[in-house]
Amino acid sequence: MTPRAILPGSVIGVLGGGQLGRMFAMAARRLGYRVHTLAPEHDTPTGQIADVEVVASYDDVDRIREFARGVDVVTFEFENVSALAVAAAESHAMVRPNGRALEIAQHRIREKMFMRDLGLPVTPFAPVRSTTDIADGIRLIGRPAVLKTATYGYDGKGQVRITTHDDPLQAWDTLGRHEAILESFIDFERELSVVAARGVDGSVAAYTPIENVHHNHILDLSIAPANAAPEVVTQAVDIARAILEGLEYVGVLCVEFFLARDGRLLINEIAPRPHNSGHLTIEAGRTSQFEQQVRAVCGLPLGSAELLQPAAMANLLGDLWVIGEPNWAGALAVPNVKLHLYGKNVPRRGRKMGHLTVLAPTTKEARARVLAARTALSPN
């Protein structure tokens, strides 16, 4: 029996205070929901939009328990919340996605083993917990390889590349000899992502694969639809569906892929939440990834994931503020540009401060325009 829907007028609790929560809260309030947020800081991007902002640590089980008592459903915009905290929330409210999905996604070894056990194509890997493990892993995986911490790594943090001349033990030392995973370095043609949602009734809505370009390990540019063969598109969407179903997932999830030069499609990692690459769905999607998340976690029917027009999204990092206030008028003079700023008061190098999106008749035109708009932001 399908659980009863959580209807507009109810309260959605968001663990996390960043820009993903902000855009989720905007979608939720437009649909008539109230939003409470919990994060360690005050005046967060999500808190600026939410009805109630609670300042507490993600490890403060008592505060999370109290937070959950005041809402109808809890979701996440930040997945690195402890299992104890998730259990505390689950004791007082529905939590979507479930704690099992978070436990798997926040630990790279568990994540890779889960997907391998489903028979899905993952990058070759080996767990590293000892000096023997890293020596055996190098023999198994070969070089070049990438050594990543098992937990708390994002935007290139917590990882180091190991080439022919590098000492693997020294590489592990740079990561503090924490539990890690050694992965084969993939010579890829492009990086793709599939943002998809699964409802409480088991229905799945998947957006067309998105092509991603990274700079210094941070997502720089996303383009949809991706330049990929039809069979690659079908395979990527099928893999995303298999992961959603394997996790018994409710909500939005992103699967990141490498498309290798030899044609193989390999899963890099998953993110159990809306994703940076899916921001372009706000303008380009029939239903944005954030509205889709609201619908899913509240038990409402999923919306269409149709892409209305080719689109490109460019991230805006704090680096743009180094020589002064960006030239907003210059960027907005470019046709069809949409500007999203996240309400962060302190710009820092590498910090995501906002993004630009452009819709156009072709991906080539959308990409050119969004890059032109970002270039125009630099003060003259």
BALOBA-1460 file (C-alpha; in Angstrom, 3 decimals):
// residues 380
<rec num="1" residu="m" x="0.000" y="0.000" z="0.000"/>
<rec num="2" residu="t" x="1.395" y="3.424" z="-0.976"/>
<rec num="3" residu="p" x="1.999" y="5.656" z="2.073"/>
<rec num="4" residu="r" x="-0.281" y="8.651" z="2.439"/>
<rec num="5" residu="a" x="1.018" y="11.808" z="0.761"/>
<rec num="6" residu="i" x="2.404" y="14.675" z="2.838"/>
<rec num="7" residu="l" x="0.278" y="17.509" z="1.522"/>
<rec num="8" residu="p" x="0.991" y="21.215" z="0.968"/>
<rec num="9" residu="g" x="0.804" y="23.123" z="4.237"/>
<rec num="10" residu="s" x="2.958" y="20.459" z="5.936"/>
<rec num="11" residu="v" x="6.492" y="21.083" z="7.190"/>
<rec num="12" residu="i" x="9.579" y="19.708" z="5.444"/>
<rec num="13" residu="g" x="12.785" y="19.529" z="7.477"/>
<rec num="14" residu="v" x="16.107" y="19.959" z="5.662"/>
<rec num="15" residu="l" x="19.383" y="18.822" z="7.208"/>
<rec num="16" residu="g" x="21.956" y="21.162" z="5.662"/>
<rec num="17" residu="g" x="22.099" y="24.857" z="4.953"/>
<rec num="18" residu="g" x="23.772" y="25.252" z="1.556"/>
<rec num="19" residu="q" x="22.604" y="26.306" z="-1.873"/>
<rec num="20" residu="l" x="20.961" y="22.967" z="-2.646"/>
<rec num="21" residu="g" x="18.720" y="23.438" z="0.360"/>
<rec num="22" residu="r" x="18.048" y="27.022" z="-0.680"/>
<rec num="23" residu="m" x="16.777" y="26.046" z="-4.124"/>
<rec num="24" residu="f" x="14.847" y="23.133" z="-2.619"/>
<rec num="25" residu="a" x="13.198" y="25.496" z="-0.119"/>
<rec num="26" residu="m" x="12.216" y="27.853" z="-2.946"/>
<rec num="27" residu="a" x="10.522" y="24.980" z="-4.776"/>
<rec num="28" residu="a" x="8.843" y="23.742" z="-1.585"/>
<rec num="29" residu="r" x="7.446" y="27.146" z="-0.654"/>
<rec num="30" residu="r" x="6.109" y="27.649" z="-4.161"/>
<rec num="31" residu="l" x="4.167" y="24.403" z="-3.686"/>
<rec num="32" residu="g" x="2.769" y="25.641" z="-0.372"/>
<rec num="33" residu="y" x="5.024" y="23.824" z="2.110"/>
<rec num="34" residu="r" x="6.758" y="25.266" z="5.136"/>
<rec num="35" residu="v" x="10.483" y="24.567" z="5.491"/>
<rec num="36" residu="h" x="12.663" y="24.149" z="8.581"/>
<rec num="37" residu="t" x="16.430" y="23.836" z="8.232"/>
<rec num="38" residu="l" x="19.182" y="22.666" z="10.590"/>
<rec num="39" residu="a" x="22.858" y="23.509" z="10.052"/>
<rec num="40" residu="p" x="25.857" y="24.491" z="12.213"/>
<rec num="41" residu="e" x="25.846" y="28.119" z="10.991"/>
<rec num="42" residu="h" x="23.383" y="31.022" z="11.160"/>
<rec num="43" residu="d" x="22.065" y="32.922" z="8.114"/>
<rec num="44" residu="t" x="22.801" y="30.077" z="5.728"/>
<rec num="45" residu="p" x="21.646" y="30.068" z="2.095"/>
<rec num="46" residu="t" x="18.831" y="27.689" z="3.089"/>
<rec num="47" residu="g" x="18.090" y="29.556" z="6.322"/>
<rec num="48" residu="q" x="17.474" y="32.776" z="4.399"/>
<rec num="49" residu="i" x="14.546" y="31.078" z="2.615"/>
<rec num="50" residu="a" x="13.275" y="28.719" z="5.335"/>
<rec num="51" residu="d" x="10.503" y="29.501" z="7.807"/>
<rec num="52" residu="v" x="12.622" y="28.266" z="10.722"/>
<rec num="53" residu="e" x="16.419" y="28.082" z="10.956"/>
<rec num="54" residu="v" x="17.907" y="25.870" z="13.683"/>
<rec num="55" residu="v" x="21.606" y="26.265" z="14.438"/>
<rec num="56" residu="a" x="23.041" y="22.944" z="15.641"/>
<rec num="57" residu="s" x="25.733" y="20.415" z="14.815"/>
<rec num="58" residu="y" x="24.845" y="17.484" z="12.578"/>
<rec num="59" residu="d" x="26.174" y="15.279" z="15.401"/>
<rec num="60" residu="d" x="23.903" y="16.810" z="18.047"/>
<rec num="61" residu="v" x="21.498" y="13.887" z="18.289"/>
<rec num="62" residu="d" x="19.233" y="15.578" z="20.854"/>
<rec num="63" residu="r" x="18.766" y="18.686" z="18.704"/>
<rec num="64" residu="i" x="18.137" y="16.581" z="15.594"/>
<rec num="65" residu="r" x="15.553" y="14.537" z="17.497"/>
<rec num="66" residu="e" x="13.857" y="17.775" z="18.600"/>
<rec num="67" residu="f" x="14.074" y="19.127" z="15.027"/>
<rec num="68" residu="a" x="12.421" y="16.003" z="13.604"/>
<rec num="69" residu="r" x="9.550" y="16.242" z="16.094"/>
<rec num="70" residu="g" x="8.622" y="19.606" z="14.590"/>
<rec num="71" residu="v" x="8.379" y="18.501" z="10.928"/>
<rec num="72" residu="d" x="6.424" y="15.992" z="8.838"/>
<rec num="73" residu="v" x="9.299" y="14.655" z="6.727"/>
<rec num="74" residu="v" x="13.098" y="15.073" z="6.817"/>
<rec num="75" residu="t" x="15.389" y="15.241" z="3.802"/>
<rec num="76" residu="f" x="19.037" y="16.143" z="3.180"/>
<rec num="77" residu="e" x="20.943" y="18.651" z="1.137"/>
<rec num="78" residu="f" x="24.204" y="17.528" z="2.758"/>
<rec num="79" residu="e" x="24.786" y="13.788" z="2.946"/>
<rec num="80" residu="n" x="27.618" y="13.542" z="5.485"/>
<rec num="81" residu="v" x="25.323" y="13.226" z="8.488"/>
<rec num="82" residu="s" x="26.140" y="10.477" z="10.982"/>
<rec num="83" residu="a" x="24.134" y="7.268" z="11.116"/>
<rec num="84" residu="l" x="23.222" y="8.099" z="14.730"/>
<rec num="85" residu="a" x="21.766" y="11.439" z="13.648"/>
<rec num="86" residu="v" x="19.751" y="9.782" z="10.875"/>
<rec num="87" residu="a" x="18.412" y="7.193" z="13.321"/>
<rec num="88" residu="a" x="17.450" y="9.997" z="15.712"/>
<rec num="89" residu="a" x="15.525" y="11.769" z="12.959"/>
<rec num="90" residu="e" x="13.869" y="8.520" z="11.843"/>
<rec num="91" residu="s" x="12.545" y="7.930" z="15.360"/>
<rec num="92" residu="h" x="10.304" y="10.994" z="15.053"/>
<rec num="93" residu="a" x="9.657" y="11.654" z="11.360"/>
<rec num="94" residu="m" x="9.742" y="10.074" z="7.930"/>
<rec num="95" residu="v" x="13.264" y="10.384" z="6.482"/>
<rec num="96" residu="r" x="13.668" y="10.407" z="2.695"/>
<rec num="97" residu="p" x="15.968" y="9.213" z="1.237"/>
<rec num="98" residu="n" x="16.427" y="6.449" z="3.810"/>
<rec num="99" residu="g" x="19.363" y="6.066" z="6.158"/>
<rec num="100" residu="r" x="20.689" y="3.040" z="4.249"/>
<rec num="101" residu="a" x="21.097" y="5.095" z="1.063"/>
<rec num="102" residu="l" x="23.047" y="7.750" z="2.962"/>
<rec num="103" residu="e" x="25.213" y="5.155" z="4.700"/>
<rec num="104" residu="i" x="26.203" y="3.651" z="1.350"/>
<rec num="105" residu="a" x="26.690" y="6.924" z="-0.537"/>
<rec num="106" residu="q" x="28.821" y="8.615" z="2.113"/>
<rec num="107" residu="h" x="31.451" y="5.847" z="2.121"/>
<rec num="108" residu="r" x="33.281" y="5.213" z="-1.156"/>
<rec num="109" residu="i" x="34.136" y="1.575" z="-0.479"/>
<rec num="110" residu="r" x="30.575" y="0.648" z="0.503"/>
<rec num="111" residu="e" x="29.322" y="2.614" z="-2.501"/>
<rec num="112" residu="k" x="31.545" y="0.808" z="-5.001"/>
<rec num="113" residu="m" x="30.831" y="-2.623" z="-3.484"/>
<rec num="114" residu="f" x="27.079" y="-1.992" z="-3.565"/>
<rec num="115" residu="m" x="27.151" y="-1.076" z="-7.249"/>
<rec num="116" residu="r" x="29.518" y="-3.924" z="-8.138"/>
<rec num="117" residu="d" x="27.202" y="-6.376" z="-6.369"/>
<rec num="118" residu="l" x="24.318" y="-5.065" z="-8.502"/>
<rec num="119" residu="g" x="26.387" y="-6.002" z="-11.562"/>
<rec num="120" residu="l" x="26.881" y="-2.372" z="-12.602"/>
<rec num="121" residu="p" x="30.061" y="-1.088" z="-14.319"/>
<rec num="122" residu="v" x="32.342" y="0.663" z="-11.831"/>
<rec num="123" residu="t" x="35.922" y="1.834" z="-12.037"/>
<rec num="124" residu="p" x="38.323" y="-0.941" z="-10.911"/>
<rec num="125" residu="f" x="39.024" y="-0.434" z="-7.188"/>
<rec num="126" residu="a" x="40.664" y="-1.852" z="-4.080"/>
<rec num="127" residu="p" x="40.046" y="-0.943" z="-0.401"/>
<rec num="128" residu="v" x="43.060" y="0.476" z="1.464"/>
<rec num="129" residu="r" x="43.243" y="0.042" z="5.235"/>
<rec num="130" residu="s" x="46.882" y="-1.017" z="5.645"/>
<rec num="131" residu="t" x="50.296" y="-0.806" z="3.986"/>
<rec num="132" residu="t" x="49.742" y="-4.327" z="2.672"/>
<rec num="133" residu="d" x="46.434" y="-3.230" z="1.108"/>
<rec num="134" residu="i" x="48.027" y="-0.370" z="-0.798"/>
<rec num="135" residu="a" x="50.833" y="-2.576" z="-2.165"/>
<rec num="136" residu="d" x="48.345" y="-5.253" z="-3.202"/>
<rec num="137" residu="g" x="46.054" y="-2.610" z="-4.656"/>
<rec num="138" residu="i" x="48.771" y="-1.159" z="-6.866"/>
<rec num="139" residu="r" x="49.555" y="-4.640" z="-8.178"/>
<rec num="140" residu="l" x="45.867" y="-5.233" z="-8.894"/>
<rec num="141" residu="i" x="44.866" y="-1.809" z="-10.254"/>
<rec num="142" residu="g" x="48.114" y="-0.720" z="-11.865"/>
<rec num="143" residu="r" x="49.203" y="2.859" z="-12.542"/>
<rec num="144" residu="p" x="48.189" y="5.574" z="-12.961"/>
<rec num="145" residu="a" x="45.704" y="5.295" z="-10.121"/>
<rec num="146" residu="v" x="43.813" y="7.621" z="-7.801"/>
<rec num="147" residu="l" x="43.827" y="7.213" z="-4.020"/>
<rec num="148" residu="k" x="40.761" y="8.701" z="-2.288"/>
<rec num="149" residu="t" x="39.693" y="8.891" z="1.334"/>
<rec num="150" residu="a" x="36.722" y="6.607" z="1.957"/>
<rec num="151" residu="t" x="34.721" y="9.443" z="3.523"/>
<rec num="152" residu="y" x="34.302" y="13.216" z="3.404"/>
<rec num="153" residu="g" x="35.821" y="13.867" z="0.001"/>
<rec num="154" residu="y" x="34.241" y="16.251" z="-2.510"/>
<rec num="155" residu="d" x="35.307" y="18.699" z="-5.233"/>
<rec num="156" residu="g" x="38.660" y="16.931" z="-5.498"/>
<rec num="157" residu="k" x="39.431" y="17.104" z="-1.772"/>
<rec num="158" residu="g" x="40.774" y="13.979" z="-0.109"/>
<rec num="159" residu="q" x="42.354" y="12.434" z="-3.185"/>
<rec num="160" residu="v" x="45.777" y="12.124" z="-4.781"/>
<rec num="161" residu="r" x="46.948" y="10.694" z="-8.084"/>
<rec num="162" residu="i" x="49.631" y="8.004" z="-8.138"/>
<rec num="163" residu="t" x="51.746" y="7.836" z="-11.293"/>
<rec num="164" residu="t" x="54.596" y="5.522" z="-12.277"/>
<rec num="165" residu="h" x="57.202" y="7.443" z="-10.279"/>
<rec num="166" residu="d" x="55.122" y="8.180" z="-7.134"/>
<rec num="167" residu="d" x="55.528" y="6.355" z="-3.832"/>
<rec num="168" residu="p" x="52.085" y="4.898" z="-2.937"/>
<rec num="169" residu="l" x="52.834" y="5.004" z="0.798"/>
<rec num="170" residu="q" x="53.788" y="8.658" z="0.565"/>
<rec num="171" residu="a" x="50.522" y="9.308" z="-1.255"/>
<rec num="172" residu="w" x="48.628" y="7.597" z="1.551"/>
<rec num="173" residu="d" x="50.579" y="9.693" z="4.073"/>
<rec num="174" residu="t" x="49.223" y="12.871" z="2.445"/>
<rec num="175" residu="l" x="45.718" y="11.561" z="3.235"/>
<rec num="176" residu="g" x="46.654" y="10.956" z="6.869"/>
<rec num="177" residu="r" x="46.657" y="7.177" z="6.357"/>
<rec num="178" residu="h" x="42.877" y="7.212" z="6.749"/>
<rec num="179" residu="e" x="40.768" y="4.413" z="5.285"/>
<rec num="180" residu="a" x="40.881" y="4.901" z="1.529"/>
<rec num="181" residu="i" x="39.996" y="3.436" z="-1.826"/>
<rec num="182" residu="l" x="42.426" y="2.976" z="-4.701"/>
<rec num="183" residu="e" x="40.829" y="3.372" z="-8.118"/>
<rec num="184" residu="s" x="42.132" y="2.943" z="-11.620"/>
<rec num="185" residu="f" x="42.730" y="6.252" z="-13.399"/>
<rec num="186" residu="i" x="40.295" y="6.358" z="-16.317"/>
<rec num="187" residu="d" x="41.314" y="7.912" z="-19.616"/>
<rec num="188" residu="f" x="37.896" y="9.389" z="-20.314"/>
<rec num="189" residu="e" x="36.431" y="11.124" z="-23.315"/>
<rec num="190" residu="r" x="33.902" y="13.054" z="-21.238"/>
<rec num="191" residu="e" x="32.152" y="13.086" z="-17.893"/>
<rec num="192" residu="l" x="28.395" y="12.586" z="-17.742"/>
<rec num="193" residu="s" x="25.769" y="12.665" z="-15.034"/>
<rec num="194" residu="v" x="22.212" y="11.429" z="-14.781"/>
<rec num="195" residu="v" x="19.904" y="13.147" z="-12.315"/>
<rec num="196" residu="a" x="16.909" y="10.953" z="-11.569"/>
<rec num="197" residu="a" x="14.102" y="10.684" z="-9.026"/>
<rec num="198" residu="r" x="12.170" y="7.766" z="-7.582"/>
<rec num="199" residu="g" x="8.776" y="8.193" z="-5.953"/>
<rec num="200" residu="v" x="7.234" y="6.314" z="-3.049"/>
<rec num="201" residu="d" x="5.237" y="4.276" z="-5.583"/>
<rec num="202" residu="g" x="8.438" y="3.083" z="-7.280"/>
<rec num="203" residu="s" x="8.031" y="5.284" z="-10.360"/>
<rec num="204" residu="v" x="11.237" y="6.752" z="-11.798"/>
<rec num="205" residu="a" x="11.778" y="9.996" z="-13.743"/>
<rec num="206" residu="a" x="15.251" y="10.507" z="-15.219"/>
<rec num="207" residu="y" x="16.599" y="13.609" z="-16.922"/>
<rec num="208" residu="t" x="18.610" y="13.182" z="-20.087"/>
<rec num="209" residu="p" x="22.347" y="12.726" z="-19.412"/>
<rec num="210" residu="i" x="24.242" y="15.951" z="-18.800"/>
<rec num="211" residu="e" x="27.808" y="16.572" z="-19.949"/>
<rec num="212" residu="n" x="30.117" y="18.056" z="-17.319"/>
<rec num="213" residu="v" x="33.422" y="19.917" z="-17.489"/>
<rec num="214" residu="h" x="35.518" y="20.266" z="-14.336"/>
<rec num="215" residu="h" x="38.270" y="22.759" z="-13.518"/>
<rec num="216" residu="n" x="40.572" y="22.108" z="-10.548"/>
<rec num="217" residu="h" x="38.250" y="19.221" z="-9.586"/>
<rec num="218" residu="i" x="35.258" y="21.582" z="-9.241"/>
<rec num="219" residu="l" x="32.333" y="21.439" z="-11.651"/>
<rec num="220" residu="d" x="32.739" y="24.366" z="-14.039"/>
<rec num="221" residu="l" x="30.231" y="23.828" z="-16.838"/>
<rec num="222" residu="s" x="27.252" y="21.539" z="-17.481"/>
<rec num="223" residu="i" x="25.585" y="21.062" z="-20.873"/>
<rec num="224" residu="a" x="22.355" y="19.242" z="-21.701"/>
<rec num="225" residu="p" x="21.708" y="17.137" z="-23.588"/>
<rec num="226" residu="a" x="25.128" y="15.487" z="-23.454"/>
<rec num="227" residu="n" x="26.976" y="14.719" z="-26.655"/>
<rec num="228" residu="a" x="26.603" y="10.954" z="-26.352"/>
<rec num="229" residu="a" x="25.452" y="8.096" z="-28.571"/>
<rec num="230" residu="p" x="21.848" y="6.896" z="-28.074"/>
<rec num="231" residu="e" x="23.034" y="3.583" z="-26.639"/>
<rec num="232" residu="v" x="25.163" y="5.428" z="-24.045"/>
<rec num="233" residu="v" x="22.168" y="7.579" z="-23.080"/>
<rec num="234" residu="t" x="20.002" y="4.478" z="-22.640"/>
<rec num="235" residu="q" x="22.653" y="2.659" z="-20.625"/>
<rec num="236" residu="a" x="23.246" y="5.644" z="-18.316"/>
<rec num="237" residu="v" x="19.540" y="6.041" z="-17.560"/>
<rec num="238" residu="d" x="19.130" y="2.284" z="-17.016"/>
<rec num="239" residu="i" x="22.028" y="2.300" z="-14.534"/>
<rec num="240" residu="a" x="20.519" y="5.221" z="-12.622"/>
<rec num="241" residu="r" x="17.212" y="3.360" z="-12.419"/>
<rec num="242" residu="a" x="18.940" y="0.195" z="-11.147"/>
<rec num="243" residu="i" x="20.696" y="2.161" z="-8.382"/>
<rec num="244" residu="l" x="17.469" y="3.885" z="-7.302"/>
<rec num="245" residu="e" x="15.658" y="0.566" z="-7.154"/>
<rec num="246" residu="g" x="18.546" y="-1.233" z="-5.441"/>
<rec num="247" residu="l" x="18.574" y="1.379" z="-2.682"/>
<rec num="248" residu="e" x="14.757" y="1.452" z="-2.438"/>
<rec num="249" residu="y" x="15.399" y="5.150" z="-2.791"/>
<rec num="250" residu="v" x="12.842" y="7.950" z="-2.472"/>
<rec num="251" residu="g" x="14.015" y="11.326" z="-3.733"/>
<rec num="252" residu="v" x="16.462" y="12.760" z="-6.255"/>
<rec num="253" residu="l" x="19.849" y="11.137" z="-6.836"/>
<rec num="254" residu="c" x="22.708" y="11.884" z="-9.229"/>
<rec num="255" residu="v" x="24.946" y="9.251" z="-10.821"/>
<rec num="256" residu="e" x="28.267" y="10.543" z="-12.156"/>
<rec num="257" residu="f" x="29.934" y="8.633" z="-14.994"/>
<rec num="258" residu="f" x="33.139" y="8.470" z="-16.974"/>
<rec num="259" residu="l" x="32.690" y="7.761" z="-20.675"/>
<rec num="260" residu="a" x="36.041" y="6.139" z="-21.443"/>
<rec num="261" residu="r" x="37.786" y="6.610" z="-24.771"/>
<rec num="262" residu="d" x="37.299" y="2.912" z="-25.472"/>
<rec num="263" residu="g" x="33.511" y="3.387" z="-25.237"/>
<rec num="264" residu="r" x="32.959" y="1.960" z="-21.741"/>
<rec num="265" residu="l" x="30.541" y="3.778" z="-19.446"/>
<rec num="266" residu="l" x="31.796" y="3.547" z="-15.859"/>
<rec num="267" residu="i" x="30.184" y="4.835" z="-12.671"/>
<rec num="268" residu="n" x="32.397" y="7.290" z="-10.802"/>
<rec num="269" residu="e" x="30.178" y="8.004" z="-7.790"/>
<rec num="270" residu="i" x="26.657" y="8.821" z="-6.669"/>
<rec num="271" residu="a" x="25.232" y="11.800" z="-4.780"/>
<rec num="272" residu="p" x="22.059" y="11.100" z="-2.755"/>
<rec num="273" residu="r" x="20.492" y="14.521" z="-3.334"/>
<rec num="274" residu="p" x="19.916" y="17.105" z="-6.061"/>
<rec num="275" residu="h" x="23.178" y="17.869" z="-7.816"/>
<rec num="276" residu="n" x="25.123" y="20.862" z="-9.123"/>
<rec num="277" residu="s" x="24.920" y="19.506" z="-12.671"/>
<rec num="278" residu="g" x="21.121" y="19.467" z="-12.414"/>
<rec num="279" residu="h" x="20.775" y="23.186" z="-11.682"/>
<rec num="280" residu="l" x="20.019" y="23.834" z="-15.338"/>
<rec num="281" residu="t" x="16.737" y="21.917" z="-14.907"/>
<rec num="282" residu="i" x="15.317" y="24.971" z="-13.103"/>
<rec num="283" residu="e" x="14.898" y="26.667" z="-16.477"/>
<rec num="284" residu="a" x="15.386" y="23.799" z="-18.913"/>
<rec num="285" residu="g" x="13.330" y="21.052" z="-17.275"/>
<rec num="286" residu="r" x="9.587" y="20.572" z="-17.451"/>
<rec num="287" residu="t" x="10.007" y="19.935" z="-13.714"/>
<rec num="288" residu="s" x="13.140" y="21.137" z="-11.925"/>
<rec num="289" residu="q" x="15.226" y="18.698" z="-9.887"/>
<rec num="290" residu="f" x="14.220" y="20.644" z="-6.765"/>
<rec num="291" residu="e" x="10.494" y="20.429" z="-7.391"/>
<rec num="292" residu="q" x="11.050" y="16.760" z="-8.187"/>
<rec num="293" residu="q" x="12.690" y="16.319" z="-4.775"/>
<rec num="294" residu="v" x="9.712" y="17.976" z="-3.060"/>
<rec num="295" residu="r" x="7.265" y="15.759" z="-4.941"/>
<rec num="296" residu="a" x="9.226" y="12.593" z="-4.178"/>
<rec num="297" residu="v" x="9.849" y="13.088" z="-0.462"/>
<rec num="298" residu="c" x="6.229" y="14.197" z="0.076"/>
<rec num="299" residu="g" x="4.799" y="11.191" z="-1.731"/>
<rec num="300" residu="l" x="3.300" y="13.147" z="-4.612"/>
<rec num="301" residu="p" x="3.404" y="12.007" z="-8.259"/>
<rec num="302" residu="l" x="6.704" y="12.803" z="-9.975"/>
<rec num="303" residu="g" x="6.743" y="15.484" z="-12.657"/>
<rec num="304" residu="s" x="7.978" y="15.144" z="-16.211"/>
<rec num="305" residu="a" x="11.770" y="15.114" z="-16.625"/>
<rec num="306" residu="e" x="11.507" y="16.365" z="-20.202"/>
<rec num="307" residu="l" x="14.187" y="18.826" z="-21.312"/>
<rec num="308" residu="l" x="12.437" y="21.808" z="-22.886"/>
<rec num="309" residu="q" x="15.450" y="23.180" z="-24.751"/>
<rec num="310" residu="p" x="19.231" y="22.679" z="-24.901"/>
<rec num="311" residu="a" x="20.907" y="24.413" z="-21.962"/>
<rec num="312" residu="a" x="24.265" y="25.223" z="-20.400"/>
<rec num="313" residu="m" x="25.094" y="26.101" z="-16.802"/>
<rec num="314" residu="a" x="28.294" y="27.795" z="-15.581"/>
<rec num="315" residu="n" x="29.308" y="27.883" z="-11.935"/>
<rec num="316" residu="l" x="30.298" y="31.190" z="-10.340"/>
<rec num="317" residu="l" x="33.104" y="30.791" z="-7.815"/>
<rec num="318" residu="g" x="34.380" y="33.262" z="-5.265"/>
<rec num="319" residu="d" x="37.405" y="33.884" z="-7.499"/>
<rec num="320" residu="l" x="35.215" y="36.291" z="-9.518"/>
<rec num="321" residu="w" x="35.092" y="38.703" z="-6.561"/>
<rec num="322" residu="v" x="38.879" y="38.952" z="-6.129"/>
<rec num="323" residu="i" x="39.208" y="42.249" z="-8.022"/>
<rec num="324" residu="g" x="35.832" y="43.683" z="-7.033"/>
<rec num="325" residu="e" x="32.082" y="43.272" z="-7.374"/>
<rec num="326" residu="p" x="31.236" y="41.321" z="-10.532"/>
<rec num="327" residu="n" x="29.636" y="43.189" z="-13.421"/>
<rec num="328" residu="w" x="26.092" y="41.809" z="-13.087"/>
<rec num="329" residu="a" x="24.692" y="44.154" z="-15.716"/>
<rec num="330" residu="g" x="27.267" y="42.952" z="-18.222"/>
<rec num="331" residu="a" x="26.330" y="39.310" z="-17.726"/>
<rec num="332" residu="l" x="22.599" y="39.949" z="-17.795"/>
<rec num="333" residu="a" x="22.929" y="41.816" z="-21.085"/>
<rec num="334" residu="v" x="23.701" y="38.488" z="-22.790"/>
<rec num="335" residu="p" x="20.450" y="37.128" z="-24.305"/>
<rec num="336" residu="n" x="18.550" y="34.485" z="-22.322"/>
<rec num="337" residu="v" x="20.907" y="34.490" z="-19.315"/>
<rec num="338" residu="k" x="19.454" y="33.548" z="-15.928"/>
<rec num="339" residu="l" x="21.415" y="34.463" z="-12.793"/>
<rec num="340" residu="h" x="21.217" y="32.527" z="-9.522"/>
<rec num="341" residu="l" x="23.086" y="33.802" z="-6.452"/>
<rec num="342" residu="y" x="23.177" y="31.769" z="-3.253"/>
<rec num="343" residu="g" x="23.149" y="34.464" z="-0.570"/>
<rec num="344" residu="k" x="26.663" y="33.718" z="0.681"/>
<rec num="345" residu="n" x="28.178" y="36.813" z="2.255"/>
<rec num="346" residu="v" x="31.867" y="35.898" z="2.015"/>
<rec num="347" residu="p" x="33.313" y="35.000" z="-1.387"/>
<rec num="348" residu="r" x="36.366" y="32.730" z="-1.272"/>
<rec num="349" residu="r" x="38.440" y="31.136" z="-3.996"/>
<rec num="350" residu="g" x="36.799" y="27.881" z="-5.019"/>
<rec num="351" residu="r" x="33.578" y="28.612" z="-3.104"/>
<rec num="352" residu="k" x="30.377" y="28.197" z="-5.136"/>
<rec num="353" residu="m" x="28.603" y="31.546" z="-4.981"/>
<rec num="354" residu="g" x="26.057" y="31.120" z="-7.756"/>
<rec num="355" residu="h" x="25.511" y="29.991" z="-11.316"/>
<rec num="356" residu="l" x="24.384" y="31.179" z="-14.728"/>
<rec num="357" residu="t" x="22.079" y="29.250" z="-17.048"/>
<rec num="358" residu="v" x="21.322" y="29.836" z="-20.736"/>
<rec num="359" residu="l" x="18.744" y="28.096" z="-22.939"/>
<rec num="360" residu="a" x="19.307" y="28.174" z="-26.705"/>
<rec num="361" residu="p" x="18.342" y="26.290" z="-29.869"/>
<rec num="362" residu="t" x="21.577" y="24.246" z="-29.725"/>
<rec num="363" residu="t" x="24.001" y="23.147" z="-27.020"/>
<rec num="364" residu="k" x="26.804" y="24.892" z="-28.904"/>
<rec num="365" residu="e" x="24.984" y="28.226" z="-28.726"/>
<rec num="366" residu="a" x="23.969" y="27.734" z="-25.090"/>
<rec num="367" residu="r" x="27.560" y="26.980" z="-24.109"/>
<rec num="368" residu="a" x="28.962" y="29.975" z="-25.992"/>
<rec num="369" residu="r" x="26.443" y="32.352" z="-24.437"/>
<rec num="370" residu="v" x="26.862" y="31.172" z="-20.868"/>
<rec num="371" residu="l" x="30.655" y="31.460" z="-21.155"/>
<rec num="372" residu="a" x="30.305" y="34.931" z="-22.679"/>
<rec num="373" residu="a" x="28.053" y="35.965" z="-19.795"/>
<rec num="374" residu="r" x="30.539" y="34.707" z="-17.214"/>
<rec num="375" residu="t" x="33.390" y="36.504" z="-18.973"/>
<rec num="376" residu="a" x="31.315" y="39.691" z="-18.876"/>
<rec num="377" residu="l" x="31.160" y="39.439" z="-15.070"/>
<rec num="378" residu="s" x="34.810" y="40.417" z="-14.704"/>
<rec num="379" residu="p" x="34.945" y="44.138" z="-13.788"/>
<rec num="380" residu="n" x="36.478" y="46.348" z="-16.474"/>
